[in-house]
Amino acid sequence: MRSRLTLAMVAFGTTAALAGVLWMAARPTEGQTPLAGQFPPYEPPRLADGRPDLNGVWQAFTTANWDLQDHEAQPGPHPELMGAYGAGPAGQGIVEGNEIPYQPWALAKKKQNFEKRMAVDVSDDETWHDTGDPELKCYLPGVPRATYMPFPFHIVQGAGPEPYILIAYEFTSATRIIRMNWTQEAPTDSWMGWSRGRWDNDTLVVDVTGQRAETWFDRAGNFHSDALHVVERYTPISPYHLMYEATIEDPKVFTRPWTIRMPLYRRMEPNVQLLEFKCVPFTEELLFGPFTKKQDKPGGVR
């Protein structure tokens, strides 16, 4: 018994010491940014033009698509039929400070969105986007939501004079082009917005405007208006990780800008590639079933 107790005390002491070392290592020193304090210096691989090489398939392992903020596990929309299928996992939020600074009217709207997240109405072209999670209806997810959906995405970056970076997403086969060092404004609003990029040392900074108002941030009903302005930062911190940050500004909905932060993980499977998730066929009955003329034919075929 004494030897077991001694071993347990040694193990506990070793664990505590290691935890203390890691905690001290993670603390930012004076003059350091929080990011610099959390991770050791890293020199990323570079392309021929000297820029960090971000090429690869990446994925966020977070539950932010269910809710950007801290959240408990929740049953699905129809637990009486599906049991645990469709249930939402518990998760830690990715919002800095865990607070989304809604204006009072907008907070009420967010709660209403959640209550009506499974509702659809395509009977009126002027209001059919007003209810239901856009993800439910297979709409393009917008930025930043495309980044933390439970699907991988591919960054395609070349060296040389071509001033573009492509990001291809598995969900709905969405894509967007980052136009490097451009000053032109968005010609029109679109589901994935207008992305203009620049380099800040080794960090890719992307300014995103011109997004449609209909996209949401998550399944919890967090939303924005057509005044949404997102500034993303992709920083390589190891051969296998990017730190992703997005500062969100929308004076029509929020009282101040706010920031989300999470790591992105490089997918390392042999021959890893994006697969298809074309969800339009999954939503046709949900959206248009009431308007589809169904007529029984001989033999039971419709």
C-alpha positions, -999 to +999 in steps of 0.1 A: +000+000+000+028+024+009+046+018-024+014+024-043+008+056-024+044+067-030+041+060-068+008+079-069+024+109-051+054+109-075+031+107-105+010+135-092+040+157-085+054+150-119+021+159-136+018+190-115+053+201-124+048+195-161+015+214-160+033+243-143+060+244-169+034+243-198+014+270-181+045+292-177+055+286-213+020+296-225+020+329-206+028+358-228+058+379-217+058+416-217+058+430-252+045+398-268+012+393-285-011+366-270-004+345-301+034+348-297+032+338-261+011+307-267+033+291-294+070+288-300+085+307-329+079+289-362+095+293-396+070+281-422+079+266-455+079+291-483+071+293-520+094+307-546+082+342-540+092+340-503+056+339-490+045+312-465+032+281-482-004+275-470-013+249-496-031+219-482-064+205-470-074+220-436-102+214-412-115+230-379-122+205-352-147+225-332-185+226-325-188+263-335-211+254-364-237+244-337-230+275-316-202+300-316-204+304-278-201+279-250-230+254-252-243+222-237-253+191-256-288+194-271-314+170-285-321+172-322-353+187-337-372+154-334-358+132-306-390+113-304-381+099-339-344+101-341-331+096-305-295+106-303-292+110-341-292+147-350-283+157-314-259+186-310-226+181-291-215+202-262-186+225-270-164+253-259-170+286-277-145+303-301-157+339-294-132+360-276-147+366-241-176+343-250-198+374-257-215+384-289-223+421-285-258+422-300-280+453-300-311+445-279-334+441-309-309+418-326-305+396-296-343+390-297-340+383-334-312+357-327-335+339-303-363+339-328-339+325-355-331+296-332-368+289-325-375+289-363-343+272-374-362+242-389-389+263-406-389+269-444-413+289-466-407+294-503-441+307-511-430+344-512-398+355-530-395+385-507-396+366-474-385+330-481-350+336-466-364+350-433-369+316-415-348+285-412-310+280-410-295+286-444-274+254-439-306+235-436-316+247-471-281+240-486-273+276-492-237+286-495-224+292-459-206+326-462-176+337-443-165+329-416-190+300-412-175+280-441-142+278-422-156+259-391-183+237-406-176+200-400-161+197-435-125+201-448-114+228-472-085+232-496-062+262-499-046+265-533-018+291-534+007+297-562+039+316-564+045+342-590+026+371-605-009+357-603-025+377-575-050+351-564-055+324-537-083+299-541-102+283-512-124+253-521-149+240-495-164+205-494-198+217-482-219+225-513-187+226-534-184+263-524-154+283-535-140+318-532-111+337-547-089+359-525-077+388-547-043+398-534-036+435-530-068+446-547-085+478-539-117+474-559-149+471-540-174+443-543-194+447-576-224+431-559-234+412-528-229+374-530-232+344-507-194+340-502-186+377-504-157+396-519-123+387-505-092+409-508-060+397-493-026+410-482+004+397-462+013+409-427+047+393-423+037+356-423+000+361-417-025+361-446-050+388-439-083+387-458-108+415-459-143+402-467-172+424-477-202+422-500-219+392-483-256+386-485-275+392-453-292+358-454-263+337-441-260+328-404-229+322-383-242+289-368-272+267-360-279+287-329-293+316-350-264+340-347-268+363-377-257+396-394-269+422-418-258+433-453-233+456-435-211+426-424-174+432-426-150+403-417-112+405-414-096+371-413-061+362-403-044+329-412-011+324-393+011+293-396+021+281-362+035+246-369+038+223-399+003+210-391-016+240-378-028+274-388-042+298-362-074+313-376-089+346-364-118+366-377-128+400-365-165+407-372-180+441-376-216+450-384-229+483-370-265+475-379-265+444-356-237+447-330-226+473-306-189+468-313-165+445-333-158+411-319-134+383-327-134+345-330-103+324-328-095+287-333-067+264-348-071+248-382-055+213-386-038+200-417-053+168-429-025+143-431-041+111-446-023+097-477-038+112-509-063+133-489-087+152-511-121+170-509-150+147-516-184+158-528-212+171-505-237+184-530-267+187-507-292+203-531-309+169-538-313+164-501-334+196-497-357+194-527-385+177-509-381+199-478-382+232-498-404+224-528-424+193-517-457+212-513-454+226-548-445+194-565-473+178-585-474+141-576-495+118-597-499+081-591-492+060-621-499+023-628-476+000-609-472+024-580-447+046-597-451+084-593 
